[in-house]
């Protein structure tokens, strides 16, 4: 292949990639509140609703997680390349580190937005009542617990 052909081939490939991305980005998703279905146990462990994408696969995803009052999520980390969280309701308690230490938790009230670096160990707690958060990330996602 001649050097003169490389430029046009790369340009065409880039253009096709941009067009393919643009097509998927132009497809809209609307989920009205009554259409958001949380899955999981009715009490205890968190319930999850997937709003966009698939957290188990590569690519962007958006989920909502509902924690019942008093739920304690022990130290863990997520592999996501990018992960952001918005607290939608309740007060979410967050602490960094590999040990559960109630004196280290910070209260994040509804409206709080934060990001988590990849593989940053942390704990969460729905200390005062039910909490709903919205997580946006780049998958595949997951959760690895730290042995205590």
C-alpha positions in Angstrom: 0.0 0.0 0.0 1.4 3.4 -1.0 1.8 6.2 1.5 -0.6 8.3 -0.5 -3.4 5.8 0.3 -2.9 5.8 4.1 -4.2 9.4 4.6 -7.5 8.8 2.7 -8.0 5.4 4.3 -7.5 6.9 7.8 -9.8 9.8 7.0 -12.5 7.5 5.8 -12.2 5.2 8.8 -12.4 8.2 11.2 -15.4 9.6 9.4 -17.2 6.3 9.5 -16.5 6.0 13.2 -17.7 9.5 13.9 -20.9 8.9 11.9 -21.6 5.6 13.7 -21.1 7.3 17.0 -23.3 10.2 16.0 -26.1 7.8 15.0 -26.1 6.1 18.4 -25.8 9.4 20.2 -28.8 10.8 18.3 -31.1 8.0 19.5 -32.9 9.4 22.5 -33.9 7.6 25.7 -36.8 8.8 27.9 -37.7 7.2 31.1 -40.6 8.8 33.0 -40.5 8.2 36.8 -43.3 5.6 36.7 -41.3 3.7 34.1 -38.2 3.4 36.2 -38.2 -0.1 37.7 -35.9 -1.0 40.5 -34.8 -4.6 40.7 -33.6 -6.5 43.8 -35.0 -7.4 47.2 -37.7 -5.2 48.7 -35.8 -4.8 51.9 -32.1 -4.9 52.8 -29.7 -5.0 49.9 -29.8 -2.1 47.4 -32.2 -2.1 44.4 -30.9 -1.0 41.0 -32.6 0.4 37.9 -30.6 0.6 34.7 -31.5 3.8 32.8 -29.0 3.7 29.9 -26.5 1.2 28.6 -25.3 -1.9 30.3 -22.9 -1.7 33.3 -21.6 -5.2 32.5 -20.4 -4.2 29.1 -17.9 -1.6 27.7 -19.4 1.8 27.2 -21.3 4.4 29.1 -24.1 3.5 31.5 -26.5 5.2 33.9 -28.1 3.5 36.8 -30.1 4.4 39.9 -29.5 2.7 43.2 -31.9 2.7 46.0 -30.6 1.9 49.5 -33.0 1.0 52.3 -32.7 2.9 55.6 -29.7 1.8 57.6 -28.0 -0.1 54.8 -24.2 -0.3 55.2 -22.1 -1.0 52.2 -18.7 -2.3 53.5 -15.4 -1.2 52.0 -15.2 -1.9 48.3 -14.1 -0.5 45.0 -15.3 -0.3 41.4 -13.1 -0.8 38.3 -14.9 1.8 36.2 -12.6 4.0 34.2 -14.9 7.0 35.0 -17.6 7.0 37.6 -19.8 9.8 38.9 -22.6 9.9 41.4 -25.4 12.3 42.1 -27.5 11.9 45.3 -31.1 12.3 44.2 -32.8 11.8 47.6 -31.9 11.2 51.2 -28.5 11.8 52.8 -25.8 9.4 51.6 -22.8 8.9 53.9 -19.4 8.3 52.2 -16.0 7.4 53.6 -12.7 6.6 51.8 -10.4 3.8 53.0 -10.1 0.1 53.5 -11.7 -0.1 57.0 -15.2 0.7 58.2 -14.8 3.7 60.5 -18.0 5.6 61.3 -16.0 8.7 62.4 -14.7 9.1 58.8 -18.1 9.3 57.0 -19.1 12.6 55.4 -22.8 13.3 54.8 -23.8 14.0 51.2 -27.3 15.5 51.1 -29.6 15.3 48.1 -28.2 17.4 45.2 -24.6 16.3 45.9 -22.4 15.3 42.9 -19.1 13.5 43.3 -16.7 11.4 41.2 -14.8 8.3 42.2 -11.4 7.5 40.9 -11.0 4.0 39.5 -10.4 1.3 42.1 -10.7 3.9 45.0 -11.7 1.9 48.1 -14.7 3.4 50.0 -17.7 2.6 52.1 -21.3 4.0 51.9 -24.1 4.2 54.4 -27.8 5.1 54.3 -27.6 6.0 57.9 -30.7 8.3 58.3 -33.2 6.8 55.8 -33.7 5.6 52.3 -31.3 7.0 49.7 -31.4 7.1 45.9 -28.3 7.8 43.9 -27.7 8.0 40.2 -24.4 6.5 38.9 -22.9 7.3 35.5 -19.9 5.4 34.5 -17.9 3.7 31.7 -18.2 0.0 32.0 -17.7 -2.7 32.5 -18.5 -2.0 36.1 -18.6 -4.1 39.1 -17.9 -4.2 42.9 -14.9 -5.8 44.6 -15.3 -6.0 48.4 -12.2 -5.6 50.7 -11.9 -8.4 53.4 -12.1 -7.0 56.9 
